[in-house]
Amino acid sequence: MKLSRHTLLKLKNKDKKLKPNKSKKLKRGTVERPRLSVYRSNENIYAQIIDDTTSKTLLACSTLDRSVTLNLSTGRTCDASRRMGEKLAELSLQKNIRKIVFDRGPYLYHGRIKALADGARAGGLEF
């Protein structure tokens, strides 16, 4: 029985296992360096500081907080994101969190995400 080249290639590749994608690693937060996770919607921006070893949220802040948007009309501006980053840094320094891992998720480091990171750095957090 003679098999064609196409059939032989199918049989050869059938038994191969899929290799895991090693280049795509998840950012993980530890007790020493928790993860700052960011979510951005059209209207607001939300951020959490998470310890992934215990799966606990240590802090959370958003542009819906009254202390952040006190003089702002909406939460969809870069200025609101920057103020939220400063407020998040202030809250984290009260809990003795100085070093974090920044997880921007699927969002580009541009606009409101960059403003939040700059505000957190200005408030005293180290990435």
N, C-alpha and C positions, 0 to 999 in steps of 0.2 A: 504494500500500500504506500503510495507516494503522496506526500502532502505538499501543498503549495507553500511558497515562502510566507505569504500573508497569514496562513493558518498556523504555521510554525511560530511566527512572532506573537500571535495571539496566545498560543499555549505557553510560550516562554514568559510573557508578561503577566499571565494570570496568577502565577504563584508568588510574585513579588509583593512584599509588604510595602505599604505607604510609609515613607519616612516622615517623621515629625518635622515641622517647620521650626528649625532651631533659631532662625533669625528673629522670629516674632516671640519675644518673651514678655510676660506681663510684669508690670512694675509692682513690686511688693513693698509694703511698708512693714517696718519692724518696730519694736518698742523704742529703740534709739532714734530711728528716723521714720516716723509715720508718713503715710501717703496723703497728699492733698489732691483729692479728686474733684474735677470741675464738670458741671453740667450747664449748658447754655441753651435757653429757649429763646423764642423771638422776643418775649417781653422781659424776662428776668435772667439772672445768672445765680447759680447755686454752687456752694463749695462745702466739702466735708474733709475733715482730717481723720483718717482711718488707720487703726492698727490691724494689719492683716493677720498677725499671728494669733490674735484672740478674736478676730472678726468683730471688733467693736468700733463704733463711731465715737471719737473723742470730742470733736467739736463740729458744729455746723453753722453756716452763716449764708444769708442770701440777700438779694437786693430788696426783698419784701420786708426785711427788718426795719423797724421804724427809726432806729438809731443811724442806719446807713442812708436812707432816703429822706432825711429830715427836711432838707432844703431843695431836693430835686423833685421834678415833676414825674419822671418815669425812671424805671430801672433798666432801660435798654441803652444807656449811653456808656461811653468809656469812663466818664467821670464817676458814675455810680459804681462801676466795677472796681475802679481804683480805690474808692472809699471803702468798698466792701473788703478788698484785700488788706487795707490798713486795719480795719476793725477785726478781721480774722487774725492778723498778726498780734494785735493787742490781746485778744482772748487767749491765743495760744501761748503767749509769753506769761500770762497769768497762771497757766497750767504747766509751766517750765518745759515747753516744747519750743526748741530753737531751730533744729535742723529737720527738714522734711524732704520727701521725694515728690516732685511735681508731676502729676498725671493729668495731662490735658485731654485725654480720651481721643475721640476721633476728630477733634477740632484743631484747626491750624493755630499756630502761635502768632496770632495777629488780632488786632482790634481789641475787643473786650477781654479776651483770654490774656493777652499781653498786658493790658492795663491792670487786671487782677494780680498777675504775677509781679508787676512793678510795684503795686501798692503793698503786697505782702513783703517784698524785699525792703521797701522803704520803712515798713513797720518793724523790721528786725529779724525776719525769718531768713534762713540760709537754705538755698536749694542745692 
